[in-house]
Amino acid sequence: MPIRWAYLKRVTAGSIFGLYMAHLLYFLNPQIDVAPGRLAGITLIYCLICGIFIGTALWLLRALRVRVFGRASAEGDYRPHGFGFVVLAAFIASAVYWIHLYAVRIYLPIGAVRLLGKATNLITATAFALLILWFFERNADRATSRALFIAGVALIAISSFFLYERRDSYRTEKRTVVVANVGTVAGERPVIFVAIRNLPYDWIVTIAGEGNLPFFDEVRQRSYFARMQPFPTTSQQSLWASLATGKLPYRHGVTGEYSYRMLFNSSDPSDRFLLVPSGVGFHAWGLIPPVQRISTPLPTGDALPVWSLFERISFGAAVVNWPAVTGGASTVIPARYVRGGRGQIVPRALAQRFSTVGAARDQVLAGLAADQQAIASLRTVVKSDHDELCAVALEGFSQAQRAMHIYRNDLPPRDSPRGAALRAYVEQLDALLRGVARDMPDHLLVLVSPSGPNAPELRSSAWAVAKESLLSQESGADDGFVVIKGAVVSHAENPAPAYVIDVVPTLLFAAGLPVGRDMDGRVLIDAFDDSFLRRNPLSLIPTYEAKQIEVRRAGM
């Protein structure tokens, strides 16, 4: 039976798309060690499934066209066709790579971004080379057409080989025993870590300029106050996991509601696909063959949160009202206790300031009461337990924003009902934080708002990328901020922007503890004065997630 070359070309078009998508899975998951045998198996399955399904669908469409409109050429004449689908598949695969490179840049380490960028350029170059072959093939005779088709298949195979050669892995060794040299200043200055959801930097600067935020006005002039670059993800869980661990999502794995395990993964629990965020077409091509969905372990996925790091070095830690937290610290006060402001009553005079927002008033007051309760719980923990780290999350402000339907980065005008209510809420936060700083002067206060108010849209298609380039749109999440206040803190004029992943390394350094080499952030050195830097040199540890950590005091 002769080979139907026209059908074979369509099958090849589907196969090339499957081939490049199989490689993309590993480029998006650099934590997985991929061997040639495993990659070959995954690639073969993807090629067969995509080739048969897509190729057959294209062939049936051709048969339908011939039946309805007849053949384009006379019976018996040879007319090459089908190779254009191979070229189209290559360009579609290239577009998918470009979209992923743009959309998931924050999810990957710098080295993996470079690898994905090189792979994207390679596939794009292959697509243009196939396009040149197609120009010659479309008017060639039968023998020449088949020769050019085989040359195109060989070109695709060569590009696939170089894709594997450009792979890399980023897995931390956790089975060894790690020695941690604790600094001489460790434990001298406990840390209070406060996280506020969705309070932008520009809002703070504007409201402070109006003269109503004495605490923030003071830290702007005397302490460390810096912008925090927005974390471009549609998953708030991913943002808070990176904030609590100092690691990008490829390490902690919180990129959405699920991670995925394929039939070709090993039995190792960590050997699963994590970086398949929603909105980049994964459900269109990533579920071939069927995969097992695994719920994301919250609040920090596969990585340890900062309070667990303190506990591993034998320092006490407490966590209050952190989203989804259930353990990992000596003292845990869950959100269900704080929610609703149990035990806190907002004074009537203050409650009247929120009467302008109508039906949203009760929700705003509930959020404020919850924040007051969280601070009250923090005070109780600090006075009774004397932990080296106390972490608390204030989520009432975000609740108030949603209740007042504030979803854009623009600060509502001061004389508008929503603007007046929002400023009243921020003034109460300022008073709460000023009270903490005043009553606990021996503590180092680290205040962070990761970004706000809106998570940016994840570009899920070529149209979305083009739309952003051509049309003026809402810019997505605004800049957050980081504040560090304490006796060892130095004021920095116009400091460089910080990132979410910089918070945990800075907390560890400030407490005199070593920083993990597997963390993706940096220490905000500009926040500390020279005397503290001389007494507390930066020390490193391979990872805090080792099987065992042996603690040693520096100089002992």
PyMOL commands that set and color helices and strands:
alter all, ss='L'
color gray80, all
select helices_A, chain A and resi 5-27+36-69+83-103+105-107+110-137+142-165+201-209+214-222+236-245+249-252+282-285+306-312+335-338+348-385+396-403+417-439+462-470+500-510+525-527+530-535
alter helices_A, ss='H'
color red, helices_A
select strands_A, chain A and resi 177-182+191-196+224-228+258-261+292-295+317-320+331-333+389-394+444-452+478-485+515-516+540-541+548-553
alter strands_A, ss='S'
color yellow, strands_A
deselect
rebuild
show_as cartoon
